[in-house]
Amino acid sequence: MTSVLASEISLYELVAGSTSAPFAMQVSPVTFKALMSSLLDLLVEQNDTASVWVKLPKGDAWQTEFDRYLERAGADQQIHCFKNQRDDNPDADLKQAFAGLERTGTNQPSTVLVSPESPLRREYFLLIWSKQFCGLLVGHRARLAPVLREGDTLVQVDEDGTEKKQSLMAFLVVDPIVVREAIASLQPLMPRSATLPEWETFDPMLVNQLLTKHIQRQEELWQRASTHRKQAEMANLLQLQNEELLSTIRLKDEFLHNVGQELRTPLTNMKTALTLLNSPSLKPPQKQRYMDLLARECDRQSSLITSLLDLVSLDQMAEQTTVQALSLGDIVPGVVSTYQPLAEEKGVRLAYTIPENLPAISCFPTWLKQIVINLLHNGIKFTPRGGQVWVRAKQQGDYVQLEFRDTGIGIAAGEIPKIFDRFYRVRQAVDEDMGGAGLGLTIVQKLLLHCGGSISVKSRVGDGSTFNVLLPIYRGSEEG
């Protein structure tokens, strides 16, 4: 049988207005569906003659759950299904109402189409009446704007435009008086042949069974959600690791490409110089110039290979070596003395100031020496004749600051963020010596990173540069 419900009945308001009304619950569609499933499972287990009234939201998951009940329900069950009727095509609604039932192979329940004007259009319910048990689960879909689409699908659009599940205001009632009132409000829509099972007695144990079943179902849902959450977290972790791996591979490929380019340049220059040296008309001054070019390119090639080996071995050294207390006075004066002849040859004044009372730093001697060598070499290289290079040290909080300042040609502001990149050469030396490998500052930054320090630079074109190195003060194990 099919009929159309157009009355002003609202089961939600009926329960809310009853004297024994329970507290209204705000629940998600998942919780509402779990409560419905618990009631249906209890009904199947009792195997009593029962009348069932049901109105479900749209969606295969809801229909599949109810089909599962229909497959197990006895032939003496009276089932009445309510469906929202669309204004445009009620016949299509009726066909859809029977589609799920035909799959089960059960007798077709009576179907009631709810008109667009009925308050039931925004409500979902499961009403059960048997000899020893009755229950009513009713949910009300509040008007929450903006709604994603029309109909009774439990989805809305949040303020930020994202789709989310819409919650329900719901009641769960087992009071026979309230349930009878709800049945009476729907009775005019029922077939004339429909009868209620005769009420015998209320079994309180059934409520305990209902509660137990719902707790078990919620536990199953929680376990399933927990498993899915762990799988999602693992998937996210694997995706991050995959992205890091791909990024590492890209950086490695880029590094190898740059290495190839850097190695090719001096080889090309040396090959050109060797070809020109074979010319029979070559004059002695030209021959000497090409010989000097060969020497410079060989030095450049050697410097590049040495820097590459240092760069590759840094991570391995950091893992295998333990940092120790180190005094700046044991390293810096010796390196500065080594570079004094080079500075004098270029006409650059080189000086340093290292206070004796500075605390020890946490670093390896070879690392500190490499840091000072690279920064001193750059300072002298890019300072013209008559200029000055200073090295100063002072304590700054938990660090010792080592300052390298020169009066050289300086660095443009736009180039400063790039100077620590591999193979990046921003400035030409004042004597046009391009023998550097472009890895010195990269190595300095990596060394400081491994020992817990840092480096910063201030510079302006024509006014020189100041590199500030912060080295952590050594803290022994007894100091934590």
MIDO-625180 format. One record per residue (C-alpha): residue in three letters; residue number from 1; z, y, x. Coordinates in nm, 4 decimals. Layout:
residues N
rest	nr	z	y	x
ALA	NUM	Z	Y	X
...
end
This chain:
residues 480
rest	nr	z	y	x
MET	1	0.0000	0.0000	0.0000
THR	2	-0.0703	0.3562	0.1141
SER	3	0.0832	0.6708	-0.0305
VAL	4	0.1101	1.0329	0.0748
LEU	5	0.4479	1.1980	0.1226
ALA	6	0.4501	1.5672	0.0356
SER	7	0.8116	1.6258	-0.0654
GLU	8	1.0578	1.8589	0.1072
ILE	9	1.2742	1.5727	0.2413
SER	10	1.4193	1.6145	0.5921
LEU	11	1.6181	1.3166	0.7179
TYR	12	1.7518	1.5196	1.0093
GLU	13	1.8933	1.7879	0.7789
LEU	14	2.0263	1.5231	0.5408
VAL	15	2.2296	1.3614	0.8201
ALA	16	2.3365	1.6973	0.9637
GLY	17	2.4690	1.8053	0.6234
SER	18	2.6639	1.4888	0.5511
THR	19	3.0451	1.4966	0.5651
SER	20	3.0530	1.2154	0.8245
ALA	21	2.7729	1.3538	1.0398
PRO	22	2.8050	1.2663	1.4097
PHE	23	2.7371	1.5163	1.6845
ALA	24	2.3688	1.5932	1.7387
MET	25	2.2297	1.4703	2.0723
GLN	26	1.9642	1.6404	2.2791
VAL	27	1.7713	1.3487	2.4264
SER	28	1.4477	1.2883	2.6118
PRO	29	1.1688	1.0801	2.4550
VAL	30	1.2594	0.8031	2.7020
THR	31	1.6193	0.7870	2.5759
PHE	32	1.5052	0.8033	2.2110
LYS	33	1.2657	0.5150	2.2711
ALA	34	1.5401	0.3124	2.4434
LEU	35	1.7719	0.3602	2.1420
MET	36	1.4920	0.2528	1.9086
SER	37	1.4254	-0.0580	2.1177
SER	38	1.7958	-0.1518	2.1149
LEU	39	1.8081	-0.1297	1.7352
LEU	40	1.4954	-0.3439	1.6982
ASP	41	1.6262	-0.6055	1.9407
LEU	42	1.9517	-0.6279	1.7454
LEU	43	1.7581	-0.6652	1.4209
VAL	44	1.5506	-0.9521	1.5625
GLU	45	1.8590	-1.1323	1.6911
GLN	46	2.0335	-1.1134	1.3498
ASN	47	1.7291	-1.2717	1.1816
ASP	48	1.8444	-1.1399	0.8435
THR	49	1.6302	-1.0155	0.5607
ALA	50	1.5907	-0.6459	0.6258
SER	51	1.4036	-0.3367	0.5180
VAL	52	1.2701	-0.1104	0.7912
TRP	53	1.1390	0.2443	0.7679
VAL	54	0.9815	0.3860	1.0828
LYS	55	0.7931	0.6935	1.2016
LEU	56	0.6872	0.6971	1.5679
PRO	57	0.5445	0.9654	1.7968
LYS	58	0.1875	0.9262	1.9126
GLY	59	0.1237	0.7168	2.2181
ASP	60	0.0444	0.3603	2.3155
ALA	61	0.3919	0.3052	2.4623
TRP	62	0.5595	0.3688	2.1256
GLN	63	0.3120	0.1562	1.9310
THR	64	0.3353	-0.1265	2.1857
GLU	65	0.7144	-0.1342	2.1510
PHE	66	0.6920	-0.1559	1.7723
ASP	67	0.4172	-0.4204	1.7917
ARG	68	0.6565	-0.6253	2.0041
TYR	69	0.9067	-0.6166	1.7176
LEU	70	0.6408	-0.7074	1.4590
GLU	71	0.5440	-1.0158	1.6577
ARG	72	0.9038	-1.1447	1.6446
ALA	73	1.0009	-1.0265	1.2950
GLY	74	1.0323	-1.2785	1.0166
ALA	75	0.7958	-1.2875	0.7191
ASP	76	1.0728	-1.1678	0.4848
GLN	77	1.0996	-0.8280	0.6553
GLN	78	0.9926	-0.5262	0.4477
ILE	79	0.8392	-0.2682	0.6787
HIS	80	0.7258	0.0824	0.5846
CYS	81	0.5374	0.2887	0.8435
PHE	82	0.5054	0.6667	0.8233
LYS	83	0.2159	0.8497	0.9911
ASN	84	0.1308	1.2189	1.0127
GLN	85	-0.1812	1.3024	0.8196
ARG	86	-0.4359	1.5362	0.9732
ASP	87	-0.5948	1.8018	0.7585
ASP	88	-0.9475	1.7333	0.8797
ASN	89	-0.9810	1.3533	0.8470
PRO	90	-0.7074	1.1609	0.6593
ASP	91	-0.9222	0.8476	0.6462
ALA	92	-0.9242	0.8351	1.0259
ASP	93	-0.5452	0.8590	1.0226
LEU	94	-0.5235	0.5640	0.7879
LYS	95	-0.7564	0.3571	1.0044
GLN	96	-0.5478	0.4409	1.3124
ALA	97	-0.2292	0.3492	1.1256
PHE	98	-0.3531	-0.0064	1.0748
ALA	99	-0.5110	-0.0466	1.4202
GLY	100	-0.1909	-0.1550	1.5944
LEU	101	-0.0895	-0.3881	1.3147
GLU	102	-0.4194	-0.5760	1.3192
ARG	103	-0.3603	-0.6601	1.6857
THR	104	-0.0315	-0.8332	1.6080
GLY	105	-0.1645	-1.0726	1.3466
THR	106	0.1287	-0.9889	1.1143
ASN	107	0.1159	-0.8873	0.7497
GLN	108	0.0320	-0.5213	0.7139
PRO	109	0.3371	-0.3086	0.6255
SER	110	0.3073	-0.0432	0.3627
THR	111	0.1901	0.2853	0.5094
VAL	112	0.2890	0.6373	0.4076
LEU	113	0.0903	0.9363	0.5312
VAL	114	0.3019	1.2473	0.5798
SER	115	0.1327	1.5648	0.4622
PRO	116	0.1152	1.8729	0.6875
GLU	117	0.3629	2.0577	0.4617
SER	118	0.6381	1.7960	0.4835
PRO	119	0.9463	1.8548	0.7060
LEU	120	0.9102	1.4911	0.8140
ARG	121	0.6014	1.5902	1.0094
ARG	122	0.8220	1.7079	1.2957
GLU	123	1.0650	1.4148	1.2698
TYR	124	1.0714	1.0574	1.4008
PHE	125	1.3023	0.7899	1.2717
LEU	126	1.3932	0.4237	1.2526
LEU	127	1.5939	0.3250	0.9436
ILE	128	1.7268	-0.0311	0.9061
TRP	129	1.9030	-0.1953	0.6115
SER	130	2.0110	-0.5596	0.6215
LYS	131	2.2934	-0.7652	0.4700
GLN	132	2.5443	-0.6940	0.7450
PHE	133	2.4065	-0.3998	0.9341
CYS	134	2.2457	-0.0632	0.8679
GLY	135	2.1467	0.2134	1.0986
LEU	136	1.9443	0.5340	1.1142
LEU	137	1.8031	0.6894	1.4306
VAL	138	1.6372	1.0227	1.3547
GLY	139	1.4971	1.2782	1.5960
HIS	140	1.3780	1.6310	1.5277
ARG	141	1.1139	1.8010	1.7392
ALA	142	1.2110	2.1671	1.7693
ARG	143	0.9474	2.4378	1.7723
LEU	144	0.9203	2.5203	2.1431
ALA	145	0.6350	2.7471	2.2408
PRO	146	0.3889	2.7355	2.3943
VAL	147	0.2903	2.3869	2.2768
LEU	148	0.0155	2.2160	2.4743
ARG	149	-0.1640	2.0603	2.1811
GLU	150	-0.1245	2.0063	1.8076
GLY	151	0.0074	1.6949	1.6405
ASP	152	0.3240	1.5006	1.7153
THR	153	0.2731	1.4237	2.0844
LEU	154	0.5960	1.4957	2.2724
VAL	155	0.4463	1.7254	2.5363
GLN	156	0.4726	2.1004	2.5875
VAL	157	0.3743	2.3604	2.8462
ASP	158	0.6508	2.5226	3.0499
GLU	159	0.6614	2.8932	3.1324
ASP	160	0.4896	2.8327	3.4649
GLY	161	0.2048	2.6433	3.2940
THR	162	0.3160	2.2954	3.3978
GLU	163	0.3225	2.0092	3.1496
LYS	164	0.6579	1.8516	3.0708
LYS	165	0.8150	1.6159	2.8172
GLN	166	0.9675	1.7843	2.5106
SER	167	1.3253	1.6847	2.4261
LEU	168	1.4493	1.5903	2.0793
MET	169	1.7584	1.6711	1.8764
ALA	170	1.8721	1.3342	1.7444
PHE	171	2.1351	1.1532	1.5365
LEU	172	2.2352	0.7851	1.5473
VAL	173	2.4157	0.6838	1.2244
VAL	174	2.5654	0.3479	1.1185
ASP	175	2.7575	0.4787	0.8148
PRO	176	2.6266	0.2855	0.5075
ILE	177	2.6845	0.5868	0.2791
VAL	178	2.4657	0.8187	0.4879
VAL	179	2.2015	0.5503	0.5387
ARG	180	2.1905	0.4860	0.1612
GLU	181	2.1359	0.8586	0.0998
ALA	182	1.8484	0.8546	0.3457
ILE	183	1.6968	0.5504	0.1734
ALA	184	1.7359	0.7161	-0.1656
SER	185	1.5472	1.0211	-0.0412
LEU	186	1.2579	0.7994	0.0681
GLN	187	1.2760	0.5522	-0.2243
PRO	188	1.0292	0.7383	-0.4498
LEU	189	0.7605	0.6753	-0.1880
MET	190	0.8212	0.3016	-0.1657
PRO	191	0.6178	0.0354	-0.3489
ARG	192	0.7664	-0.0720	-0.6834
SER	193	0.8009	-0.4251	-0.5513
ALA	194	1.0165	-0.3090	-0.2610
THR	195	1.3794	-0.4168	-0.2839
LEU	196	1.6786	-0.3675	-0.0595
PRO	197	1.8663	-0.6682	0.0757
GLU	198	2.1980	-0.7054	-0.1037
TRP	199	2.4765	-0.5522	0.0998
GLU	200	2.7457	-0.8046	0.1857
THR	201	2.9793	-0.6631	0.4481
PHE	202	2.9684	-0.4472	0.7587
ASP	203	3.0237	-0.6373	1.0819
PRO	204	3.1816	-0.4058	1.3465
MET	205	3.0763	-0.6465	1.6189
LEU	206	2.7161	-0.5483	1.5580
VAL	207	2.7937	-0.1938	1.6706
ASN	208	2.9400	-0.3344	1.9911
GLN	209	2.6266	-0.5428	2.0378
LEU	210	2.4114	-0.2353	1.9796
LEU	211	2.6069	-0.0366	2.2359
THR	212	2.5898	-0.3240	2.4868
LYS	213	2.2149	-0.3624	2.4396
HIS	214	2.1576	0.0077	2.4850
ILE	215	2.3675	0.0183	2.8017
GLN	216	2.1733	-0.2803	2.9377
ARG	217	1.8442	-0.1138	2.8521
GLN	218	1.9521	0.2126	3.0122
GLU	219	2.0561	0.0193	3.3228
GLU	220	1.7139	-0.1452	3.3342
LEU	221	1.5462	0.1944	3.2984
TRP	222	1.7711	0.3377	3.5698
GLN	223	1.6927	0.0494	3.8049
ARG	224	1.3216	0.0876	3.7337
ALA	225	1.3368	0.4631	3.7854
SER	226	1.5348	0.4134	4.1066
THR	227	1.2727	0.1692	4.2348
HIS	228	0.9917	0.4066	4.1443
ARG	229	1.1778	0.6953	4.3078
LYS	230	1.2262	0.4983	4.6293
GLN	231	0.8593	0.3985	4.6229
ALA	232	0.7605	0.7623	4.5711
GLU	233	0.9871	0.8725	4.8565
MET	234	0.8413	0.6037	5.0808
ALA	235	0.4883	0.7063	4.9788
ASN	236	0.5698	1.0697	5.0599
LEU	237	0.7200	0.9682	5.3934
LEU	238	0.4163	0.7569	5.4802
GLN	239	0.1892	1.0431	5.3799
LEU	240	0.3804	1.2849	5.6040
GLN	241	0.3727	1.0374	5.8913
ASN	242	0.0010	0.9846	5.8354
GLU	243	-0.0598	1.3602	5.8347
GLU	244	0.1451	1.3967	6.1550
LEU	245	-0.0501	1.1129	6.3143
LEU	246	-0.3826	1.2658	6.2121
SER	247	-0.2663	1.6032	6.3422
THR	248	-0.1616	1.4434	6.6716
ILE	249	-0.4987	1.2712	6.7014
ARG	250	-0.6789	1.5982	6.6314
LEU	251	-0.4695	1.7817	6.8896
LYS	252	-0.5311	1.5049	7.1405
ASP	253	-0.9062	1.5167	7.0771
GLU	254	-0.9014	1.8939	7.1085
PHE	255	-0.6968	1.8685	7.4277
LEU	256	-0.9375	1.6150	7.5823
HIS	257	-1.2318	1.8328	7.4835
ASN	258	-1.0735	2.1358	7.6491
VAL	259	-0.9867	1.9323	7.9583
GLY	260	-1.3489	1.8234	7.9856
GLN	261	-1.4685	2.1811	7.9551
GLU	262	-1.2183	2.3057	8.2136
LEU	263	-1.3080	2.0310	8.4611
ARG	264	-1.6799	2.0882	8.4155
THR	265	-1.6685	2.4592	8.5050
PRO	266	-1.5498	2.4272	8.8687
LEU	267	-1.7730	2.1240	8.9230
THR	268	-2.0743	2.3230	8.8008
ASN	269	-1.9868	2.6115	9.0313
MET	270	-1.9416	2.3780	9.3283
LYS	271	-2.2723	2.2057	9.2582
THR	272	-2.4467	2.5436	9.2403
ALA	273	-2.2900	2.6550	9.5694
LEU	274	-2.3923	2.3286	9.7427
THR	275	-2.7502	2.3687	9.6208
LEU	276	-2.7667	2.7251	9.7521
LEU	277	-2.6215	2.6216	10.0882
ASN	278	-2.9254	2.3982	10.1420
SER	279	-3.1593	2.6977	10.1387
PRO	280	-3.3242	2.7416	10.4832
SER	281	-3.3396	3.1201	10.4418
LEU	282	-2.9669	3.1539	10.3756
LYS	283	-2.8042	3.4245	10.5899
PRO	284	-2.4577	3.3763	10.7480
PRO	285	-2.2770	3.6257	10.5143
GLN	286	-2.4234	3.4509	10.2093
LYS	287	-2.3357	3.1113	10.3505
GLN	288	-1.9747	3.2238	10.4035
ARG	289	-1.9592	3.3545	10.0464
TYR	290	-2.0692	3.0187	9.9073
MET	291	-1.8247	2.8361	10.1330
ASP	292	-1.5434	3.0583	10.0004
LEU	293	-1.6609	2.9813	9.6466
LEU	294	-1.6430	2.6098	9.7191
ALA	295	-1.2914	2.6453	9.8557
ARG	296	-1.1734	2.8434	9.5510
GLU	297	-1.3268	2.5985	9.3049
CYS	298	-1.1730	2.3033	9.4893
ASP	299	-0.8341	2.4767	9.4698
ARG	300	-0.8930	2.5463	9.1025
GLN	301	-0.9838	2.1828	9.0388
SER	302	-0.6741	2.0649	9.2245
SER	303	-0.4520	2.3114	9.0366
LEU	304	-0.5961	2.1987	8.7043
ILE	305	-0.5406	1.8292	8.7765
THR	306	-0.1879	1.8925	8.9025
SER	307	-0.1030	2.0982	8.5941
LEU	308	-0.2444	1.8313	8.3647
LEU	309	-0.0356	1.5624	8.5305
ASP	310	0.2752	1.7836	8.5026
LEU	311	0.2054	1.8494	8.1356
VAL	312	0.1528	1.4835	8.0477
SER	313	0.4696	1.3714	8.2294
LEU	314	0.7044	1.6281	8.0734
ASP	315	0.8045	1.4264	7.7642
GLN	316	0.8593	1.1103	7.9666
MET	317	1.0760	1.2955	8.2187
ALA	318	1.2881	1.4468	7.9403
GLU	319	1.3670	1.1022	7.7975
GLN	320	1.4575	0.9402	8.1270
THR	321	1.6583	1.2166	8.2959
THR	322	2.0004	1.3647	8.2206
VAL	323	2.0439	1.7424	8.2465
GLN	324	2.2909	1.8721	8.4991
ALA	325	2.4714	2.1927	8.5957
LEU	326	2.2520	2.4169	8.8078
SER	327	2.3068	2.7541	8.9731
LEU	328	2.0263	3.0087	8.9693
GLY	329	2.1240	3.1088	9.3229
ASP	330	2.0238	2.7636	9.4472
ILE	331	1.6634	2.7970	9.3235
VAL	332	1.5432	3.1535	9.2580
PRO	333	1.5960	3.3118	9.6083
GLY	334	1.4089	3.0270	9.7777
VAL	335	1.1076	3.0544	9.5461
VAL	336	1.0966	3.4350	9.5840
SER	337	1.1034	3.3996	9.9652
THR	338	0.8120	3.1583	9.9477
TYR	339	0.6043	3.4150	9.7561
GLN	340	0.6958	3.7130	9.9769
PRO	341	0.3975	3.6625	10.2145
LEU	342	0.1544	3.6467	9.9220
ALA	343	0.3024	3.9639	9.7687
GLU	344	0.2874	4.1497	10.1034
GLU	345	-0.0728	4.0438	10.1544
LYS	346	-0.1613	4.1953	9.8155
GLY	347	0.0462	4.5073	9.8750
VAL	348	0.2929	4.4231	9.5976
ARG	349	0.6662	4.4804	9.6331
LEU	350	0.8671	4.1697	9.5312
ALA	351	1.2469	4.1787	9.4763
TYR	352	1.5188	3.9892	9.2922
THR	353	1.8792	4.0364	9.1751
ILE	354	2.0914	3.7281	9.1048
PRO	355	2.4655	3.8009	9.0533
GLU	356	2.6943	3.5509	9.2219
ASN	357	2.9314	3.5183	8.9250
LEU	358	2.6702	3.3847	8.6811
PRO	359	2.7689	3.0579	8.5098
ALA	360	2.5741	2.7414	8.5796
ILE	361	2.2843	2.6614	8.3515
SER	362	2.1747	2.3316	8.1959
CYS	363	1.8406	2.2411	8.3547
PHE	364	1.6730	2.0191	8.6144
PRO	365	1.6139	2.1763	8.9580
THR	366	1.2452	2.0804	8.9583
TRP	367	1.2001	2.2299	8.6116
LEU	368	1.3672	2.5596	8.6980
LYS	369	1.1635	2.5804	9.0181
GLN	370	0.8412	2.5204	8.8234
ILE	371	0.9348	2.7921	8.5710
VAL	372	1.0041	3.0502	8.8424
ILE	373	0.6899	2.9578	9.0396
ASN	374	0.4578	2.9940	8.7400
LEU	375	0.6035	3.3255	8.6220
LEU	376	0.6174	3.4737	8.9742
HIS	377	0.2612	3.3644	9.0440
ASN	378	0.1370	3.5341	8.7254
GLY	379	0.3315	3.8522	8.7979
ILE	380	0.1871	3.8900	9.1501
LYS	381	-0.1614	3.7801	9.0438
PHE	382	-0.1961	4.0421	8.7709
THR	383	-0.0294	4.3330	8.9551
PRO	384	-0.2572	4.5679	9.1545
ARG	385	-0.1871	4.6903	9.5078
GLY	386	0.1086	4.9256	9.5186
GLY	387	0.2727	4.7621	9.2191
GLN	388	0.6086	4.5919	9.1883
VAL	389	0.7504	4.2616	9.0610
TRP	390	1.1227	4.2159	8.9884
VAL	391	1.3314	3.9133	8.9024
ARG	392	1.6701	3.9875	8.7472
ALA	393	1.9372	3.7674	8.5930
LYS	394	2.2360	3.8346	8.3663
GLN	395	2.4529	3.6505	8.1165
GLN	396	2.3709	3.6949	7.7499
GLY	397	2.6125	3.5127	7.5191
ASP	398	2.5764	3.1370	7.5603
TYR	399	2.2651	3.1855	7.7747
VAL	400	2.1638	3.3228	8.1103
GLN	401	1.8694	3.5600	8.0878
LEU	402	1.6138	3.5486	8.3684
GLU	403	1.3786	3.8469	8.3515
PHE	404	1.0388	3.8620	8.5225
ARG	405	0.8981	4.2156	8.5137
ASP	406	0.5803	4.3502	8.6702
THR	407	0.3805	4.6736	8.6731
GLY	408	0.0529	4.4883	8.6285
ILE	409	-0.2439	4.5325	8.3988
GLY	410	-0.0526	4.4187	8.0890
ILE	411	-0.1545	4.2177	7.7818
ALA	412	-0.3104	4.3441	7.4605
ALA	413	-0.0804	4.3064	7.1564
GLY	414	-0.3307	4.0841	6.9770
GLU	415	-0.3421	3.8408	7.2694
ILE	416	0.0317	3.7910	7.3193
PRO	417	0.0729	3.5129	7.0539
LYS	418	-0.2004	3.3092	7.2275
ILE	419	-0.0896	3.3224	7.5895
PHE	420	0.1168	3.0017	7.5643
ASP	421	-0.1784	2.8011	7.4281
ARG	422	-0.3340	2.5399	7.6549
PHE	423	-0.6180	2.6691	7.8751
TYR	424	-0.5915	3.0188	7.7274
ARG	425	-0.6667	3.2884	7.9844
VAL	426	-0.6345	3.6363	7.8452
ARG	427	-0.6505	3.8486	8.1582
GLN	428	-0.8583	3.8586	8.4733
ALA	429	-0.6696	3.8977	8.7957
VAL	430	-0.7056	4.2299	8.9674
ASP	431	-0.8825	4.0655	9.2603
GLU	432	-1.1104	3.8657	9.0214
ASP	433	-0.9446	3.5401	9.1299
MET	434	-1.0013	3.3019	8.8400
GLY	435	-0.8491	3.0002	9.0089
GLY	436	-0.5787	2.9460	8.7470
ALA	437	-0.5818	2.6392	8.5243
GLY	438	-0.4679	2.8212	8.2104
LEU	439	-0.1727	2.5829	8.1742
GLY	440	0.1054	2.7658	8.3600
LEU	441	0.2659	2.9358	8.0589
THR	442	0.2170	2.6246	7.8458
ILE	443	0.4146	2.4227	8.1001
VAL	444	0.6865	2.6914	8.1190
GLN	445	0.7298	2.6886	7.7408
LYS	446	0.7490	2.3087	7.7261
LEU	447	1.0029	2.2930	8.0085
LEU	448	1.2249	2.5473	7.8347
LEU	449	1.1929	2.3613	7.5052
HIS	450	1.3155	2.0401	7.6668
CYS	451	1.6198	2.2039	7.8235
GLY	452	1.7136	2.4061	7.5138
GLY	453	1.5875	2.7442	7.6329
SER	454	1.3194	2.9878	7.5188
ILE	455	1.0766	3.2494	7.6442
SER	456	0.9542	3.5804	7.5012
VAL	457	0.7240	3.8526	7.6313
LYS	458	0.6846	4.2267	7.5952
SER	459	0.3713	4.3888	7.7272
ARG	460	0.1322	4.6772	7.6883
VAL	461	-0.2057	4.7235	7.8478
GLY	462	-0.1715	4.9322	8.1679
ASP	463	0.2113	4.9270	8.1645
GLY	464	0.2813	4.5755	8.2886
SER	465	0.4631	4.2813	8.1299
THR	466	0.8202	4.1534	8.0971
PHE	467	0.8880	3.7832	8.0428
ASN	468	1.2430	3.7054	7.9268
VAL	469	1.3620	3.3497	7.9810
LEU	470	1.6831	3.2286	7.8155
LEU	471	1.8486	2.9259	7.9795
PRO	472	2.1492	2.7583	7.8114
ILE	473	2.4821	2.7723	7.9932
TYR	474	2.5911	2.4256	8.1022
ARG	475	2.8576	2.2686	7.8827
GLY	476	3.0192	1.9576	8.0288
SER	477	3.1049	1.6561	7.8131
GLU	478	3.4712	1.7607	7.8091
GLU	479	3.3663	2.0839	7.6338
GLY	480	3.1756	1.8980	7.3571
end
